[in-house]
Amino acid sequence: MDPTDELPVVLFDGVCNVCDGTVDFLIRRDPAAHLRFAALQSDVGQRLMRQHGLDDPSIDSIVLVEGGEAYVRSTAMLRIVRHLRFPWRALSVLAVIPRILRDPLYAAFARRRYRWFGKRDACRMPTAADRERFLED
């Protein structure tokens, strides 16, 4: 069985400082370890993107693969926070705001994230303590 069938997988931009910080944030607030992670640039990340028909180059920040579906942009983030402990889980109520209003704000931030927060030369390497939460091919 594919490990992505069982637990939600967060795909993230492995060179983005904001995405890297987001992964750290999620790991600290998901003590039950429901979420798994893979860089978009990794083999497993690329395979999951292809499996879900996400070959659009504008999808380059956070993607959630859960229950056989893939979610992008603000919807991905709002579904991810459902896996965190309170009070972060409460942010999922923002899903009542129509995606047509949420996604442009998400996209505007995503376009500027490198300029504002920088980027790495190489993808994030998980720490020994977090290694089991990162998918590898």
N, C-alpha and C positions, 0 to 999 in steps of 0.2 A: 504494500500500500504506500502511496505517495504521502510523505509527511505533511504536504500542504493540504491534504484532504481532511486532516484531523483538527489542526489548529490554524488560527488566522496568521497570515504572513504579511508583514509590513515590508514593502520594497521601498528603498530610499536611495537618494543620490549619494553615493559613497564618497564623493569629493566635496560635498556641500557642508560647510560648517554648521549651518542652521539644521540641516537634516541630521547630522551627527549628534548635535545637541538634543534634537528631538528624540533620537533613539535612546540616548542616556536618560532623558526625562521619562520615557515610556518604561524602560527597564526598572527604574526606581519606583514607579507607581503601579507596576503590575507584579506584585509579590507572588501571585499564583502562577506566574510564568505562562500565561495563556498565549501571549504574542511571540511569534518567531520573526526573524529579520533576515533580509538579504539585500545586498546592494543591487540597484538597477543594472549596474555595469557587470555584475558577476554572471557566470554561466547560468546559475539557477534563476537569477533575476531575469535574464534575457529569455530563458525558456518559459517562465511563467508569463511574461509579457506576451510572447508569441501565442501561447496556449489560449490567452484571453483576448486575442485580436488587438492588442495595444501596441501597434507599430507606429503610432502617431508620435513624432519627435517632440511635440509640445508636452507630452506626458513625461516629465523629467524630475519630479520631486518626490511625492509620496503616493504610493499605491497600496491598497489593502486587498489581499486575496483572501476571501472568506466564504465558506459554504459553496464552493464551486463558482463563485462570482468574483469579479474584480471591480473595485471602486476607486475613483480617482478624485483628485483635487479636494474640495471642501467636504464632499461626501465621505471620502476615505478618512479624513481626520475626525469627522463627527462619529463615524462608526468605530474608529479606533478608541476614542475616549470611553466608549461603553465598556471596554475591558479594564478600565482603570478603577482604582478605588475612589470613594467619595473624597473630596468634592468634585474632582475632575470629571467623573462620570456624568454629573449633572449638566455639563456642557452639551451633551448629546441632544438636549431639548432645542438647541439652535437649528436642528434639522427641520423645524417647522418653517423656517425662513426658506423661501423658494431658492432652489439651486441657481436659477438665473440671476439672483441677487448675490448669493454667496460666492459663486465661482469667479466673477470678475475681481472681487477683492482678493481672493486667494491667488489668482493669476498675477495680479499687480505686484503682490509681495514676492511671489516666486520669481518673477522676472528680475527683481532687484536684489535678491538675496545674496548673490555673489559680490555685488558692488558694496552692499552694506556690511556683510559679515565675512566675506572672503571665501576661499575654497582651498582645499588641500591638493597636494601634488599627486597623491595616491589614495585609493579607497581605504576606509577605516578597517583596522584589524581588531577583532574582538579581544577583550581581555580573557584570560584563562577562566575567570569566574563566570563570564557571560558566553563562552564559546558554544555551549550546548543550545543556546537560543538562536544561533546563526546557522542558516542552512548552507550546505555545501553540496556540490555535485560529486 
